[in-house]
């Protein structure tokens, strides 16, 4: 389903991404669309139900990240703001969307320089903090976790993949992951390899770090 029955979060510390601690330094999970939270006092001018929709966050991605981190005993770095506020998986020049999958975000149109700077402070906090985590305990593998819908509102062609792995230049981990998934029974559909979009195109966080 496109919507999740979860409350919209209000951020008490808008510049603070969240770290899940783990003892195993070899893997670091990243979830840059973990939250549908808005900074205190910010009204994006969108219908309330839009903040429960996939345009506002990757539905289920935070829960999946937490589950994998707990099972592996590794760290995870979670974004703390809706991607309608600022998209941490986009370069700063394109990180504040005026429209997303057909939804216009009025509060993002015509931002003043101070307003734009406040939004990008969230982006900077996410990436600066992630860089510190990597420098403090360099992982062997950095994994970004996302979710996607069966179709987009503005591109209704079906997406038949129940699960997918994306990569850009380094295929080694993706190759192992795809092979492991091929050995699983009853996934409910084909395995996506750089689907429904390519990690060679939309991969800002991974490319940066």
BELJO-V377631 format. One record per residue. N is the residue number from 1. RES is the residue in one small letter. SS is DSSP state (alpha for helix, beta for strand, coil for the rest). PSI is psi in whole degrees, -180 to 180 (none if undefined). OMEGA is omega as a letter, one per 30 degrees, with the letter a starting at -180 (NA if undefined). Layout:
n:N res:RES ss:SS psi:PSI omega:OMEGA
n:N res:RES ss:SS psi:PSI omega:OMEGA
This chain:
n:1 res:x ss:coil psi:153 omega:a
n:2 res:x ss:coil psi:-25 omega:a
n:3 res:x ss:beta psi:150 omega:l
n:4 res:x ss:coil psi:139 omega:l
n:5 res:x ss:coil psi:79 omega:a
n:6 res:x ss:coil psi:146 omega:a
n:7 res:x ss:coil psi:151 omega:l
n:8 res:x ss:coil psi:130 omega:a
n:9 res:x ss:coil psi:149 omega:l
n:10 res:x ss:beta psi:127 omega:a
n:11 res:x ss:beta psi:127 omega:l
n:12 res:x ss:coil psi:-26 omega:l
n:13 res:x ss:coil psi:85 omega:a
n:14 res:x ss:coil psi:-18 omega:a
n:15 res:x ss:coil psi:15 omega:a
n:16 res:x ss:coil psi:98 omega:l
n:17 res:x ss:coil psi:165 omega:a
n:18 res:x ss:beta psi:135 omega:l
n:19 res:x ss:beta psi:129 omega:l
n:20 res:x ss:beta psi:121 omega:a
n:21 res:x ss:coil psi:149 omega:l
n:22 res:x ss:coil psi:148 omega:a
n:23 res:x ss:coil psi:-25 omega:a
n:24 res:x ss:beta psi:113 omega:a
n:25 res:x ss:beta psi:-4 omega:a
n:26 res:x ss:beta psi:-26 omega:a
n:27 res:x ss:beta psi:136 omega:l
n:28 res:x ss:beta psi:119 omega:l
n:29 res:x ss:beta psi:145 omega:l
n:30 res:x ss:beta psi:135 omega:l
n:31 res:x ss:beta psi:93 omega:a
n:32 res:x ss:coil psi:-3 omega:l
n:33 res:x ss:coil psi:41 omega:a
n:34 res:x ss:coil psi:-25 omega:a
n:35 res:x ss:coil psi:150 omega:l
n:36 res:x ss:coil psi:21 omega:a
n:37 res:x ss:coil psi:148 omega:l
n:38 res:x ss:beta psi:143 omega:l
n:39 res:x ss:beta psi:149 omega:a
n:40 res:x ss:coil psi:131 omega:l
n:41 res:x ss:coil psi:-8 omega:a
n:42 res:x ss:coil psi:126 omega:l
n:43 res:x ss:coil psi:114 omega:a
n:44 res:x ss:coil psi:-13 omega:a
n:45 res:x ss:coil psi:20 omega:l
n:46 res:x ss:coil psi:158 omega:l
n:47 res:x ss:coil psi:145 omega:a
n:48 res:x ss:alpha psi:-36 omega:a
n:49 res:x ss:alpha psi:-21 omega:l
n:50 res:x ss:alpha psi:-28 omega:a
n:51 res:x ss:alpha psi:-9 omega:l
n:52 res:x ss:alpha psi:-3 omega:a
n:53 res:x ss:beta psi:166 omega:a
n:54 res:x ss:coil psi:-21 omega:l
n:55 res:x ss:coil psi:-25 omega:a
n:56 res:x ss:coil psi:-24 omega:a
n:57 res:x ss:coil psi:172 omega:l
n:58 res:x ss:coil psi:102 omega:a
n:59 res:x ss:coil psi:127 omega:l
n:60 res:x ss:coil psi:-10 omega:a
n:61 res:x ss:alpha psi:-38 omega:l
n:62 res:x ss:alpha psi:-45 omega:a
n:63 res:x ss:alpha psi:-41 omega:l
n:64 res:x ss:alpha psi:-42 omega:l
n:65 res:x ss:alpha psi:-46 omega:l
n:66 res:x ss:alpha psi:-41 omega:l
n:67 res:x ss:alpha psi:-43 omega:l
n:68 res:x ss:alpha psi:-42 omega:l
n:69 res:x ss:alpha psi:-41 omega:l
n:70 res:x ss:alpha psi:-41 omega:a
n:71 res:x ss:alpha psi:-38 omega:a
n:72 res:x ss:alpha psi:-15 omega:a
n:73 res:x ss:coil psi:33 omega:a
n:74 res:x ss:beta psi:171 omega:l
n:75 res:x ss:beta psi:158 omega:l
n:76 res:x ss:beta psi:142 omega:a
n:77 res:x ss:beta psi:118 omega:a
n:78 res:x ss:beta psi:133 omega:l
n:79 res:x ss:coil psi:155 omega:a
n:80 res:x ss:coil psi:10 omega:a
n:81 res:x ss:coil psi:149 omega:l
n:82 res:x ss:coil psi:146 omega:l
n:83 res:x ss:coil psi:-10 omega:l
n:84 res:x ss:coil psi:-21 omega:l
n:85 res:x ss:coil psi:-54 omega:l
n:86 res:x ss:coil psi:136 omega:a
n:87 res:x ss:coil psi:109 omega:a
n:88 res:x ss:coil psi:-10 omega:l
n:89 res:x ss:coil psi:25 omega:l
n:90 res:x ss:coil psi:152 omega:l
n:91 res:x ss:coil psi:152 omega:a
n:92 res:x ss:alpha psi:-37 omega:a
n:93 res:x ss:alpha psi:-21 omega:a
n:94 res:x ss:alpha psi:22 omega:a
n:95 res:x ss:coil psi:-10 omega:a
n:96 res:x ss:coil psi:96 omega:a
n:97 res:x ss:coil psi:135 omega:l
n:98 res:x ss:coil psi:-19 omega:l
n:99 res:x ss:beta psi:143 omega:l
n:100 res:x ss:beta psi:118 omega:l
n:101 res:x ss:coil psi:45 omega:l
n:102 res:x ss:coil psi:-11 omega:a
n:103 res:x ss:beta psi:121 omega:l
n:104 res:x ss:beta psi:135 omega:l
n:105 res:x ss:coil psi:93 omega:a
n:106 res:x ss:alpha psi:-38 omega:a
n:107 res:x ss:alpha psi:-12 omega:l
n:108 res:x ss:alpha psi:-3 omega:a
n:109 res:x ss:coil psi:127 omega:l
n:110 res:x ss:coil psi:39 omega:l
n:111 res:x ss:coil psi:141 omega:l
n:112 res:x ss:coil psi:161 omega:l
n:113 res:x ss:alpha psi:-44 omega:l
n:114 res:x ss:alpha psi:-37 omega:l
n:115 res:x ss:alpha psi:-42 omega:l
n:116 res:x ss:alpha psi:-40 omega:l
n:117 res:x ss:alpha psi:-39 omega:l
n:118 res:x ss:alpha psi:-39 omega:l
n:119 res:x ss:alpha psi:-44 omega:a
n:120 res:x ss:alpha psi:-17 omega:l
n:121 res:x ss:alpha psi:-35 omega:l
n:122 res:x ss:alpha psi:-42 omega:l
n:123 res:x ss:alpha psi:-46 omega:a
n:124 res:x ss:alpha psi:-42 omega:a
n:125 res:x ss:alpha psi:-40 omega:l
n:126 res:x ss:alpha psi:-50 omega:a
n:127 res:x ss:alpha psi:-35 omega:l
n:128 res:x ss:alpha psi:-41 omega:l
n:129 res:x ss:alpha psi:-40 omega:l
n:130 res:x ss:alpha psi:-42 omega:l
n:131 res:x ss:alpha psi:-38 omega:l
n:132 res:x ss:alpha psi:-39 omega:l
n:133 res:x ss:alpha psi:-42 omega:a
n:134 res:x ss:alpha psi:-41 omega:a
n:135 res:x ss:alpha psi:-37 omega:a
n:136 res:x ss:alpha psi:-43 omega:l
n:137 res:x ss:coil psi:86 omega:a
n:138 res:x ss:coil psi:122 omega:l
n:139 res:x ss:coil psi:156 omega:l
n:140 res:x ss:coil psi:-26 omega:a
n:141 res:x ss:beta psi:128 omega:l
n:142 res:x ss:beta psi:123 omega:a
n:143 res:x ss:beta psi:123 omega:l
n:144 res:x ss:beta psi:134 omega:a
n:145 res:x ss:coil psi:128 omega:a
n:146 res:x ss:coil psi:174 omega:l
n:147 res:x ss:coil psi:162 omega:l
n:148 res:x ss:coil psi:160 omega:a
n:149 res:x ss:coil psi:162 omega:l
n:150 res:x ss:coil psi:-21 omega:l
n:151 res:x ss:coil psi:159 omega:l
n:152 res:x ss:coil psi:153 omega:l
n:153 res:x ss:coil psi:-38 omega:a
n:154 res:x ss:coil psi:-3 omega:l
n:155 res:x ss:coil psi:79 omega:a
n:156 res:x ss:coil psi:6 omega:l
n:157 res:x ss:coil psi:134 omega:a
n:158 res:x ss:coil psi:146 omega:l
n:159 res:x ss:coil psi:105 omega:a
n:160 res:x ss:coil psi:-2 omega:a
n:161 res:x ss:coil psi:122 omega:l
n:162 res:x ss:coil psi:-21 omega:l
n:163 res:x ss:beta psi:149 omega:a
n:164 res:x ss:beta psi:155 omega:l
n:165 res:x ss:beta psi:132 omega:a
n:166 res:x ss:coil psi:152 omega:l
n:167 res:x ss:coil psi:167 omega:l
n:168 res:x ss:coil psi:-98 omega:a
n:169 res:x ss:coil psi:-34 omega:a
n:170 res:x ss:coil psi:111 omega:a
n:171 res:x ss:coil psi:-4 omega:a
n:172 res:x ss:alpha psi:-52 omega:a
n:173 res:x ss:alpha psi:-39 omega:l
n:174 res:x ss:alpha psi:-40 omega:l
n:175 res:x ss:alpha psi:-44 omega:l
n:176 res:x ss:alpha psi:-42 omega:a
n:177 res:x ss:alpha psi:-43 omega:l
n:178 res:x ss:alpha psi:-41 omega:l
n:179 res:x ss:alpha psi:-39 omega:l
n:180 res:x ss:alpha psi:-42 omega:l
n:181 res:x ss:alpha psi:-35 omega:l
n:182 res:x ss:alpha psi:-26 omega:l
n:183 res:x ss:coil psi:-4 omega:a
n:184 res:x ss:coil psi:145 omega:l
n:185 res:x ss:coil psi:147 omega:l
n:186 res:x ss:coil psi:53 omega:l
n:187 res:x ss:coil psi:-15 omega:l
n:188 res:x ss:coil psi:9 omega:l
n:189 res:x ss:coil psi:-178 omega:a
n:190 res:x ss:coil psi:156 omega:l
n:191 res:x ss:beta psi:129 omega:l
n:192 res:x ss:beta psi:129 omega:l
n:193 res:x ss:beta psi:105 omega:a
n:194 res:x ss:coil psi:44 omega:l
n:195 res:x ss:coil psi:152 omega:g
n:196 res:x ss:coil psi:0 omega:l
n:197 res:x ss:coil psi:164 omega:a
n:198 res:x ss:coil psi:136 omega:l
n:199 res:x ss:coil psi:-11 omega:l
n:200 res:x ss:coil psi:-7 omega:a
n:201 res:x ss:coil psi:-53 omega:a
n:202 res:x ss:coil psi:93 omega:a
n:203 res:x ss:coil psi:36 omega:a
n:204 res:x ss:alpha psi:-51 omega:a
n:205 res:x ss:alpha psi:-47 omega:a
n:206 res:x ss:alpha psi:-40 omega:l
n:207 res:x ss:alpha psi:-36 omega:a
n:208 res:x ss:alpha psi:-35 omega:a
n:209 res:x ss:coil psi:none omega:NA
